[in-house]
Amino acid sequence: MEKEKPPILGLIERGGQVILHMLSNVQQRTIEPLIRHDIAPGTLVHTDEYAIYSRLEQWGYPHKTVCHGRGEYARDEDGDGFCEVHVNTIEGFWSLLRSWLRPHRGISQEKLPHYLGFFQFVHNARRRGKALLNALIAGIVS
C-alpha cells in the first residue's frame, strides 16, 4: 500500500453491524472473498454505481444501485414515499469515522487497522461511557 489513504471497504447492515476491511487495492478479486465471507448469499446489496460492484449478482447477491454521478442519492421504487434504495447508512458511517479520525492527523498505515477496529467495535457496541468500557473489557477478557 503505497497510497497515502488506503482504500477501505465498509459493509453495513441497516440498523445493524458494520465490518471494515483495509484493502491493498480496489479490485473485484480483492473484495469478492470478503463479501462472500461477510454477507449471507442472497442478501440484497445496495451500492453506488462504482464498477467494482458490477459482479455482485454473478456472485449470488441481488444488487441495486444509486447513481451519485447523476445526482441520485435515494430512490423510491414502489411509490410508497419511502426511499428503499440508498447508501445513506454507510455514507453516514463514513462521516462519523472521518470526524473521529480528523483530530488524529497523520495516522500511519501500520496503525490505521487498529483505529478502524476500535471504531468498528464502538459502532457495533453502540454504548457510551461506562457501558462502552465494560463492553471493551468483556471483549478483551473473552
C-alpha positions, 0 to 999 in steps of 0.5 A: 500500500503505497497510497497515502489513504488506503482504500477501505471497504465498509459493509453495513447492515441497516440498523445493524453491524458494520465490518471494515476491511483495509484493502491493498487495492480496489479490485473485484478479486480483492473484495469478492472473498470478503463479501462472500465471507461477510454477507449471507448469499442472497442478501440484497446489496445496495451500492453506488454505481462504482464498477467494482460492484458490477459482479455482485449478482454473478456472485449470488447477491441481488444488487441495486444501485444509486447513481451519485454521478447523476445526482441520485442519492435515494430512490423510491421504487414502489411509490410508497414515499419511502426511499428503499434504495440508498447508501445513506447508512454507510455514507453516514458511517463514513462521516462519523469515522472521518470526524473521529479520525480528523483530530488524529492527523497523520495516522500511519498505515501500520496503525490505521487497522487498529483505529478502524477496529476500535471504531468498528467495535464502538459502532457495533457496541453502540454504548457510551461511557461506562457501558462502552468500557465494560463492553471493551473489557468483556471483549478483551477478557473473552 
